[in-house]
């Protein structure tokens, strides 16, 4: 991902990390939408307005800013989840709870996505 990364608030109270080169990934879904759209502005504010640059140290570590740790309820252990061009950081307990919830509705989600493809 590089040595300079951007970390910001994500959905479901996780954090999103993108490389400096892929920061535009954070704008997906808002590109081409008019600035007059409140939803566009709000999503950009949420993602970009909460973003921080972090630099890796010699061992590949970085410090998560306090306001992001509070947002993601990060306590002791974290889970990193690679999602194509970005990585999510979850508090371990939150990840486990989300996985239980997701497991109960994954078939419905898959069916919905299949229907969207055929439309």
N, C-alpha and C positions, 0 to 999 in steps of 0.2 A: 504494500500500500504506500510505501514511501516513508520518509522521516518526518514530514509535516502532515498532520492530519487535522480534520475538522470534526469536532464532536458536538452534538446538539441533542435537544429533546426529540424523542421519537414517539410513535404511537404505542398504546397499551403500557405507558409508563416505562418504556425502555429508552435507551440512548442509541443514537445512530452515529457511526464513525464513517467518514468518507475520506479518501485521499484528497490532497489539495487539487490534484488534476481532475478529480471527479466531483467537485463540489456542486456542479450543476445538477447532479443526480437529485439533490434536495429540492430542485424546482420542478421535477417531473409532475405532470398533472396540472401545473399552473402556466406552463409555457403556451403562448398564443392566446391565453385568456385575457380579457380586458382588465386593465387596472381598476376600472370602475366596479368590477365585481368584488363585493365584500368578501366572499368566500376565498377568492384568490389572494386578496391582501392579508386576510387572517392566517391562511396557511403559510404564506411566505413569512409573516411576522413570527409565527410559532417556530418554524424551522430555522430561518435565518437570524431572527432576532435573538435567539437563544444559543447561537453557535459560538464556539470558542476554538481557536487554534491550539493544538497541543503538539509538542515536539518530543520525539522519542529520545531517551537518553542512550548511552553507549550499550546498555543491555536490552534495549527495545522496550523500555517501560515508559509510562507517562502518568501524570496525575490528572484525575478527573476533577474539574472544578467543583467546589462545594455545592453551588446552586443546582448543578446537574445531578450530583450524588443524592441530594435531597429529593429532587423530582423523581428519580428512578428508585427511590427507597433502598439504595445500595447500603448494605450493612457490612457484611464480612466477605462473603463469597460472591463471585460474579460468574456469569456464563456468557461466552462470546458465541454469536450465531452468525455465520457467514451467509449473506443473502446477495448473490450476484456481485454487484458493484459496491456494496457497503457491508458493514458489520454492525450487528446490534449487540448492545451490552445490557444484560438483564441481571437484576438481583437474583440469586439462585432460588430463593423461596418463591419470588414472583414468577420466575420461569416455570417452576414445577407446577404452580397453581394454574398458569396459563396453559400448560401442556395438558393437564387434566380436563380443563374446559374445552380446549380445542379437540381433544380426542373424542369427545362426546358429540361433536357436530361436524367433523371433517367430511363425512359423506355428503352432507347437505351443501357444504361449501364447494366441494368438487363438482357436484351436479350443477350448481348455480354457475360456476365458471364454464362448464361445458355448454350450458344453454346460451351464455353470452357469446361464445365463439361461433355458434351456429346462426345467431341473429344477424 
